[in-house]
Amino acid sequence: MEYTPFVRKPFVVEAIEITSENLNEIAEMVGTIRTTVDDKVYIQVDRRLIPNVDRVFPGFWLTRMGKNIRCYSAKVFKDQFTEVTDDIKSWVDFINLDETPEVEEASQDIQLL
């Protein structure tokens, strides 16, 4: 039996850091404002909308891709996502076989190597 290595295809999401200033606005989208016993404000997440977490605190991140919304702790978000730059976008487009001029340029660069 022989395994073949694969790379998981990257995808682009929009993201916003959840802060005390936007907590109420985010709660309207994903759940209900609650307070812990030590008076920390958080969002009790509606699991039908956001299946991957129960509670969201300031410092967490909300991502969306189309209609899909997810929330991540700051640590998980930083481990799994990086801000898009022109170079990163070119590679994402290339890997996903999006035929744009940027991809054609990246493809030519690869052939030169």
Secondary structure as the mmCIF struct_conf table of DSSP 4:
data_model
#
loop_
_struct_conf.conf_type_id
_struct_conf.id
_struct_conf.beg_label_comp_id
_struct_conf.beg_label_asym_id
_struct_conf.beg_label_seq_id
_struct_conf.end_label_comp_id
_struct_conf.end_label_asym_id
_struct_conf.end_label_seq_id
HELX_LH_PP_P HELX_LH_PP_P1 ARG A 8 PRO A 10
STRN STRN1 GLU A 14 GLU A 17
TURN_TY1_P TURN_TY1_P1 SER A 20 ASN A 22
HELX_RH_AL_P HELX_RH_AL_P1 LEU A 23 VAL A 30
STRN STRN2 GLY A 31 THR A 35
TURN_TY1_P TURN_TY1_P2 VAL A 37 ASP A 38
STRN STRN3 VAL A 41 VAL A 45
TURN_TY1_P TURN_TY1_P3 ARG A 47 LEU A 49
TURN_TY1_P TURN_TY1_P4 PRO A 51 ASN A 52
BEND BEND1 ASP A 54 ASP A 54
STRN STRN4 ARG A 55 VAL A 56
TURN_TY1_P TURN_TY1_P5 PRO A 58 GLY A 59
STRN STRN5 TRP A 61 MET A 65
TURN_TY1_P TURN_TY1_P6 GLY A 66 LYS A 67
STRN STRN6 ASN A 68 TYR A 72
HELX_RH_AL_P HELX_RH_AL_P2 ALA A 74 GLN A 80
HELX_RH_AL_P HELX_RH_AL_P3 ASP A 86 ILE A 95
TURN_TY1_P TURN_TY1_P7 ASN A 96 LEU A 97
HELX_RH_AL_P HELX_RH_AL_P4 PRO A 101 LEU A 112
#
